[in-house]
Amino acid sequence: MIELRLLAGAGVIVIAALAALGVLYGDEVRLVSLGAEFTIPAAVSGGILLTAALAAVLASSLWPGPRANARAAIALACLFALMALDEMFYFHERLETWTGIDWQVLYLPVALVGGVAWLMVLRRLLVYPQAAWLFVGGAVAWVASQGIELVQWDGDVLVYPWLTFPEETLEMTGSLLFALGLLAGLQAWIRASAPPLERSSRGRPPARTA
């Protein structure tokens, strides 16, 4: 898991740096603002979600089992890809403006389908506890971020601007945990599927030659 630990560490550093830049300079420099589209934080958040989508696609093709599991992983990949585009281009705000309906209501069918797919993928990850906990952590972070968004807005009025920091930070953290959970599950499955001789040789230093 050393590679994933490095990836996790890099992700945490990037998220912390973007959060700090957003708090310190977001009002003056739009490019680092945490609550706007076409910014560095939005691009990074979308990139993390696209990584999670790619991991879900790999899981659908590599994990053995019923076809329903593969379809669930594909559905989850589509959800992550949609979330990535929404993070970068703020589709939900445009839809809410065009329809006059809260975007949470508009996205409810998508959330329900995604929730079922998430549960099915989680069931597959339960055999790898570390991966499952990361995956659950991603869901907890995202649900918390959406709860904060409900509090910070009163209709179209931003009542608590300071809540943008925890909301956006939790979203990026949740996306990172989704990606890490899926990648950890894939890594664990690949290692478990390796021939016994190959598994026993991993982690050993290379043999010295004369």
DONU-461294 format. One line per field, with one value per residue (C-alpha): residue number from 1; x, y, z; residue in one letter. Coordinates in steps of 0.25 Angstrom, whole numbers. Layout:
N
num <- NUM_...
east <- X_...
north <- Y_...
up <- Z_...
residuo <- A_...
//
This chain:
210
num <- 1_2_3_4_5_6_7_8_9_10_11_12_13_14_15_16_17_18_19_20_21_22_23_24_25_26_27_28_29_30_31_32_33_34_35_36_37_38_39_40_41_42_43_44_45_46_47_48_49_50_51_52_53_54_55_56_57_58_59_60_61_62_63_64_65_66_67_68_69_70_71_72_73_74_75_76_77_78_79_80_81_82_83_84_85_86_87_88_89_90_91_92_93_94_95_96_97_98_99_100_101_102_103_104_105_106_107_108_109_110_111_112_113_114_115_116_117_118_119_120_121_122_123_124_125_126_127_128_129_130_131_132_133_134_135_136_137_138_139_140_141_142_143_144_145_146_147_148_149_150_151_152_153_154_155_156_157_158_159_160_161_162_163_164_165_166_167_168_169_170_171_172_173_174_175_176_177_178_179_180_181_182_183_184_185_186_187_188_189_190_191_192_193_194_195_196_197_198_199_200_201_202_203_204_205_206_207_208_209_210
east <- 0_12_8_-6_0_8_-4_-12_-2_0_-15_-16_-5_-12_-25_-20_-12_-24_-32_-22_-20_-36_-37_-26_-27_-40_-47_-36_-31_-43_-34_-32_-46_-53_-67_-66_-65_-53_-43_-32_-39_-51_-41_-34_-47_-52_-39_-40_-54_-50_-39_-50_-58_-46_-44_-59_-57_-45_-53_-64_-55_-45_-54_-60_-74_-88_-91_-99_-86_-80_-92_-92_-78_-81_-92_-84_-73_-84_-88_-74_-72_-84_-80_-67_-73_-82_-71_-63_-75_-86_-97_-106_-107_-110_-121_-127_-127_-133_-144_-146_-145_-135_-124_-124_-138_-134_-122_-130_-133_-118_-114_-124_-118_-104_-107_-111_-99_-90_-96_-94_-79_-77_-82_-71_-61_-65_-55_-44_-47_-37_-43_-57_-54_-48_-60_-70_-61_-63_-78_-79_-70_-79_-92_-86_-83_-97_-102_-94_-98_-113_-110_-101_-111_-125_-131_-122_-116_-102_-105_-92_-80_-70_-77_-71_-58_-62_-72_-62_-51_-60_-64_-50_-47_-59_-55_-41_-46_-55_-43_-34_-44_-46_-31_-28_-39_-33_-19_-23_-31_-19_-10_-19_-20_-5_1_6_21_19_12_23_34_27_34_47_60_65_75_90_97_112
north <- 0_9_15_18_24_34_37_39_48_56_58_63_73_78_79_87_96_99_101_111_119_120_125_135_140_135_148_155_145_137_126_121_123_111_115_118_111_110_111_103_97_93_87_79_74_70_63_55_50_46_38_31_29_22_13_9_6_-3_-10_-13_-20_-27_-31_-45_-48_-45_-36_-27_-24_-19_-11_-4_0_6_13_18_23_30_37_41_46_55_60_64_72_78_82_89_95_97_90_89_104_107_96_102_116_111_102_110_97_94_86_76_72_71_62_53_42_42_42_30_22_26_22_8_6_11_1_-11_-6_-5_-19_-24_-16_-21_-33_-22_-15_-3_0_-1_9_19_17_19_31_38_36_42_54_57_56_65_75_75_77_89_95_94_102_112_116_122_120_128_136_132_134_128_130_125_111_110_106_93_90_90_84_72_70_69_60_51_50_46_36_30_29_23_13_8_7_0_-10_-12_-13_-23_-32_-32_-36_-47_-52_-53_-67_-71_-71_-56_-52_-58_-51_-37_-28_-36_-29_-33_-44_-40_-45_-48
up <- 0_0_-14_-9_3_-5_-14_-1_5_-8_-9_5_3_-10_-3_9_0_-9_4_10_-3_-4_10_9_-6_-11_-10_-18_-27_-34_-39_-25_-20_-14_-18_-33_-46_-56_-44_-39_-28_-37_-47_-36_-30_-44_-47_-34_-37_-51_-45_-36_-49_-56_-44_-44_-59_-56_-45_-54_-64_-54_-42_-44_-40_-45_-56_-47_-40_-52_-56_-42_-44_-58_-52_-41_-51_-59_-46_-42_-56_-55_-42_-48_-59_-49_-40_-51_-59_-48_-56_-44_-42_-57_-56_-44_-50_-63_-56_-43_-36_-25_-31_-20_-24_-39_-36_-26_-37_-40_-25_-23_-35_-30_-16_-20_-29_-17_-8_-18_-20_-5_-3_-12_-5_9_7_7_20_18_4_10_21_11_2_13_18_4_5_19_15_3_11_21_10_4_18_20_6_11_23_16_6_7_-6_-16_-4_2_17_22_12_22_21_7_13_20_9_-2_6_10_-5_-9_2_0_-15_-11_-2_-12_-22_-11_-7_-21_-24_-11_-14_-28_-22_-11_-22_-31_-20_-15_-30_-32_-32_-18_-23_-28_-15_-6_-14_-13_-3_-3_-8_-21_-21_-22_-34_-34
residuo <- M_I_E_L_R_L_L_A_G_A_G_V_I_V_I_A_A_L_A_A_L_G_V_L_Y_G_D_E_V_R_L_V_S_L_G_A_E_F_T_I_P_A_A_V_S_G_G_I_L_L_T_A_A_L_A_A_V_L_A_S_S_L_W_P_G_P_R_A_N_A_R_A_A_I_A_L_A_C_L_F_A_L_M_A_L_D_E_M_F_Y_F_H_E_R_L_E_T_W_T_G_I_D_W_Q_V_L_Y_L_P_V_A_L_V_G_G_V_A_W_L_M_V_L_R_R_L_L_V_Y_P_Q_A_A_W_L_F_V_G_G_A_V_A_W_V_A_S_Q_G_I_E_L_V_Q_W_D_G_D_V_L_V_Y_P_W_L_T_F_P_E_E_T_L_E_M_T_G_S_L_L_F_A_L_G_L_L_A_G_L_Q_A_W_I_R_A_S_A_P_P_L_E_R_S_S_R_G_R_P_P_A_R_T_A
//
